Amino acid sequence: MTSKPSTSQQARLVNALAGGWVADAAALGLHWVYSSQRIAEVGGSAPEFLPPKAEYYAHGVGYFAHEGKVVGDVSHYGAATAVLTESLLFREGRFGVRDYQRRFRDYFGPGGGWCGYIDNPTRITLANLDRIEQEAIDQGLSDAGSSLNEEQRRILVQKVLPYTRRMSGDSLADPIRRAISLTYTEEDVQEAGVQLALAIDRHLRADSGADDQQLPAVSKLPPLVACYLDDPELMEVVESAVRVTNHNDRAVAWARYCTRLLAALFQGEGIETALEKAGPEAPDREAIRRAQQLAPLNPVTVGDQFGRTCYLHEAVPVIVHILTHAESFAEAVRANILCGGDSCGRAWIIGPAMAAIHGAGGVRGIPLSWLAQVNDAAAIFSDIENLVAED
């Protein structure tokens, strides 16, 4: 943010960000069940916070992706949002592509902390990050010419990579010289290492994402919008973040729509005003209009009409329908689950939006018992409070 948020706005942002975690965890048990009838059979009128079980997916009604997860866990969408939140906290609320890419790779890649489903955008992004880095190394070594022998080239690459993954520009020189000096005292080798690092740095790319139009493009948005809420760079930063995992113009366009929607709600606007402000950004305005006009709230019908899969042109109209007609956080989350399909992905817009409107507690806000059911809630909500406080 360009200015410190008021106390009421801080509370709204904390509630909104918490809403994403709650809505994702609530949906996990029936995530990717595509039959609304099956969801109703299993969950009835309260399908939230069910334990993930393969039996729910019998007879080919969906895809069971969450073996080993338990009640209160979040999906890979929540895990990816946590990575971006961690990066924003580390950088005091400012977005950095290189830091985000490194943390994403470290967490979801080999040896990382994530144990669970890897979606297509994540899988391709990880492969792209490896490829981009190797191409940058090859170009950097080519720029170095024949001044280094093979052993020096290999060791220098090992020396510089920990720094090029974390730092950029002139800040690379001093720490890299120190690191190389532990092995090579020759100034010319140290300088060659610095030049190699700078060359790698120049050739690393920010657009590491998959050519993909699915929900990972927008599920990460809430903490980013909170940090840049009244900052003129908001849309530029959103595009940069989206292209880290979803290098696709249509995905960016839908992300811009969701950003405008969340930003208006985070600033205290009502849902009608927020939808009006976001409207010009919609890649498919007619679908958004039809989703708003479809009444009353009917998650089964809206899923039948627009689709239930992970693609943004299906998911965003479903989100808009639910936000337009749901009268409470719990009603919206249950409607999202009852719709079926990629409920966890949609949860990261629905949950923050409804929590921004209705807060926590009371008849319409996030049920306090639901907040308590999110695993690692104390650490997660503490990070949210710290992130909002830094802005």
N, C-alpha and C positions, 0 to 999 in steps of 0.2 A: 504493500500500500504506500501511497505517497504521503498519507497523514495517518496519525494514530486513530484507530477506531474508537468510537465512544463505548462506554460500558455496555449499553444495550446492544450495540452492533457486535461487540465481542461475544456476548452471550448468544446472539443469533448465529454467529459463525461457529462457535463451539458446538452448539446443538446441531447445526447443519452437517458438520463434518462427522460428528458421532452418528448421525442418522444413516450415513452410508454404511458404516460398519454394522449397525444393527440390522439394516435391511438385507445386507448380503448374508450375514450369519443366519437370519431368519429363513432365508430362501434355500440354504444349502441342501437341506435334506431332500428336497424334491426338484433340485436343479436339473434341467434337461429332461424332465418328464414332459413329453409333448402332448399327452392326452389329458385334457382338462377333466374328463370323466374319471380317469384313474387317480388324478390328484384329489378330486372330491371324495373318492372311495377311501383313500388312505388318510387324508387330512381333515375331511369334513369342513366345517366352517372356520376352523383354527389350524391351518396347515403349517404354521410357523414353527421353527426350531424342532423339527423332527430329525432323528438320527439318520444319517445317510445309510440306506440299505439297498442292496442289489434287488431285493424282492419287489421293490416299488416299480422296477423297470421291466417286469415280466411281460412277455408277449410282445416284445419289440416296440414299446411305447416311448422309448427314449434311450439315452446313453448314460450309463453309470460311470462317472468320472472320479468319484471322491471316496474310493476305498481307503479305509484307515482314518478318515476324518470323523470327528465326533460333534455332538451338539455344542454350538457356540463357536466352532471354527468358521473361518471365512474361506471363500474360494480364491482361486488364482487372481481374480480381479482385486480382491482386498489385499493380497500379498503384493501385487504390483503398485497399488496405491500407497502401501506402507513404504515401498522403496523410494517413491518420489517424495513422500513426506519426510523420510529420513534425510534425503538430499537437501530439501528445503530447510530443514532444521539446521543442518550442518552449515549451510550457506546463509543463515540468518534471514530466511524468507525469500531469498533470491534464487532464481532458476539458473542452473548451469548445465549445459548439454553434456559436457565431458564427465562431470561428476555423476549425473543421472545415468549415463551410459555405463560407466564403470560399476556403479552399485547394482544396476539391473543385471549386468553380466555376472557379477560376483554372486548375486543372490540366486538367480535362476540357472546359472551355468554349472558345470561340473564342480563338485566340492562346495557348492553354495548351500544356503540355509533352507531353500524350498524343497519340500517333499510333497509332491502332489501332481496334479494334471498340468501339462504344458500345452497351451493352445497354439494354433498355427502362427499367429503373429509373433508370439514369444519365441517359438522354435526358429522361425526364419530370421528374426532379429538377432538372436544369438549367433546364428551362422553368418549373418551379414557383418556383425561386429568382428568376428574372427577374420573374415575375408578382408574387410576394410583395413584392419590393422596389419595383416600380412602384406597387402598391396602397398601400404604406407612404408612398411619396413623395407620391402624390395626397392621402392623408389628412393628411399633414404640411402640405402647401401649403394644404389646406382649413382646417386649424386656424389657419394664419397669417393668414387673412382677406385683406383688401384693402390691407394696410399696405405691400406690396411691389409694384413694377411688374413687368411680364413679364420684362424683362431681368434684374432683380435675382433674381427667382424662379429663372430658369434658371441663373444663375451660382452662386447659393447651393446649388442642388442639386448642381452639379458640385464645389463646395467640400467639401460635407459627406459625400458618398458614400464617399470613400476611408477616412473615419474610422468611419462607421457599419458598414462591412464588417469592421472590425477591433476596434472598441471598443464599449463599452456603458455606459450610466448616466452618473454624474457625471463620469467621466473624459473625456467628450466635450468638455466646455465649453472648457477652456483651449486645447487644440490647434486647435479649430475657430475660436475667436476669432482666434488668431494667423494661421491660414490666410486667413480673411476679411479681416483687416486689411491684407493685401498688396494688396487691390483696393479695399476700402471702409474708410475711416477713421471713418465715422459709427458711433457706439456703438449706435444703434437698429437699424441694419442688421446689425451683428455679433450683437446680442442676438436678432434675428429668425432669424439663421442657427443660433444655438445652440438656439433653441426648435424650429426645423425639424428639426435633428438628433435632438433628444430625442423629438420626435413620431415620426419615422421609426423610431427605436430601439424605441419602445413597440409599434409595429405590425408589426415584423418577427417572423416565426414560426419556431419551431424544427422544426415538423413539415412539412418541405419535401419529403418523399419521395413516391414513387409509391404508389398503392394496389396493391401488388405483393407476392406471396408467394414470391419466388424467392431463390436463393442469395446475392445481394449483401447480403441482410439479415444473414447470419451469417459471411460470409467475412472480414469486418473484425474479428471478435471477438478473435482471439488477443492482439494488443498491448494491447487494452483490458482483457481479463481479467488479463493480466500486471501491469498498472499498478494495478488495483483488487482484487487477489487476495483480501486479507483485509479489505477495506474494506466496511462495511455499506451503502455507497451503490452497490455493484457493479450490482445489478439496475436501479436507477434510471438509472444512467449508461448501461447497455447499452440500455435502452429509448430514451433520448434519442438515442443514436448511431444506432440502427436506424431511428428515424423520420425522420432526416435524409434517408435514401434510400429507405426502405420504410415508408410510413405506413399500416400494415396490422396489425390486432390479431393475426391468425394468424401473420404474420411475426415479431412480437414474441414470441409464445408459443413458437415454435420456437427463437428466439434465446435465450430464457430456458433452454430445455432444453440447448442447446449450451453455454451459459455455465456451467451447473452441471456439465456433463460435463467441460469443459476445466478449470474451477477445481479440481475434485477431482484431476484428473491432474496439474495444475501444482503442487498441494500434495503430490504424492508418492503418492497413492492408486493402487491397481491398477485395471485396467479394470473388473473385476466390481463393485468398490465404487463406482467413479465412475458406472457405469451405474445402479446402485441409487440413488445420491444424486440423480441427474438425473431418474430415472423419474417422480416426481410432477409434474414440469413438462411432460411430453410431451403435446402436444395430441391425439395418437393413441397411447395406451399399447398397444393391441392390435397395431398395426403394429410397434411397437418390440419387443414380446415375440416376435412371429413372426420378425422379422429376427434376433434373438438366437438363437432356437431352430433356425433353419435351419442345418443343419450337413452336411458340413464346409464350409470356405470355398469358395464357388462364386460368383464375380462374375457369370457369365453368368446363372445361375438367379436370383440376387437382383435383377438388372436386369430380367429377364423378369417377375418377380413384383411388384416395387414400382415399376418405371419408371426411366428413365435421364435424364429431362429436368431442367431447372433448378428445378422446383418443390420446395419444401421437404418436402412430404408424400411425395414420391418419394425425394428425395436423402437425407434423414436416416436412414430405415431402411436404405438401402444402406450409408451410413457406419457405422451401428451394427453391421451384419453383418460388415463388414470388420474393424472394431476388435475385435469379439468373437473372431474366429477367426484373424486374421493373427498370426504369431509373430515378425515382424521388420518394420522400417521398409520395407525393399525389397519384401517380400512384400505389404504393405498397399498401397504405391504402385502396384505392378504390377497387383494385383487391381483397384484403382480404375480404372486405364487400361483393362484388359481388359473391365471392365463396360461401358464406352462411355458416350456421351452427355456430360453436363456434368462431366467428370472434373476439370477445373481448379477449378470451384466447390467440389466435394466435397473437393478436396485441402487446402483451408484449415482443415478440421476434422481430417481424417485425418492429415495431415503433422504438425501440432503435437501431436496426441494421441499418435501413435506415437513421436515424438521425445522427448516428456515421459517416456514409459515406458522407452524403450530408449537414449536419449542419442544420441551421435554416435560412429562408429567401432565396431569389433568386428563380431561376426557379426550382431547384431540392430539395431544403431544405424544412423543415417544413414551410408551409405557415404561415406567421405571424398572419393572421386573425384566423387561427385554434388555435394557442397558446392562443389567447384572448378568445376563446369560452369555454375553460376548466373552469368549475366552481371552485372557490377558487384558481384561477391560481396564484395569488400573493403569497399566503402562501405555495402552493405546490412547486413552482419554487424557492422560498426562501429556503425551506428545502433542495432542490436538490443542490443549490449553497453552502449551509452550509456543507452538507455531503461531497461534493467533496473537499471543502476547508480544511476539517479536515484531509483528507488522507495524 
